[in-house]
């Protein structure tokens, strides 16, 4: 495929461009500002635009797909040219879904804890030798990129958020992924969420639950009262619901131990939030067929 990225300098956008180029796709892109580490990554991969700015002459009829970054405005000249040529225009979550429609999709959402739970899942599966695709919001130790998207892996882990997909589409990014397994770590509204009222913010998560595929699974934090109410109000008999709670634990000489039956597993992380995140990650791993013994054997080496 020939794919053009409008606003290629974004953190996810440039990683996606590099991943697709490595698979043999013909990639081009533009941006009016590219900063580190995006700039170095694009230079190393040979995808750095020769000059900054928007260049509608780059948009030609032979382009198979245009991927639109959040940085691009509705009047972007390259976007206007792509629309005039009736090219297929994707937000990156739309494109990621299209490329993973035949995979098992695990989507991690919530106001907080998303990246930590993603990193726990990725750590455990990597330690168990399981190969998987992923999309995560921050650079994680042991992983070279924010995204891995292959034609052959049958599982993808996706960090999904409630913010808008692109200048053309105000829907939340996590509404595109149609998870087989979804986890919500907790929901909290604050004045920081200036784009929406409390009611509208909570509605994003209700809508997210509605996107879970039939016979799919919702994993949710039962210690979060707002989330419990959202889950209770979202009645859907077509999906499984599996709540998790803060696990039993103890602290001895500065080390936190999570209780697994009669066993006490020493951890390299501490704090109730991390313990809750471990409980969520474990519940997802259960649905992926990871045994309790294997999970706790791997998680004890996890560092925040």
Order of alpha helices (4+ residues) and beta strands (2+ residues): beta-alpha-beta-alpha-beta-alpha-beta-alpha-beta-alpha-beta-beta-beta-beta-beta-beta-alpha-beta-alpha-beta-beta-beta-beta-alpha-alpha
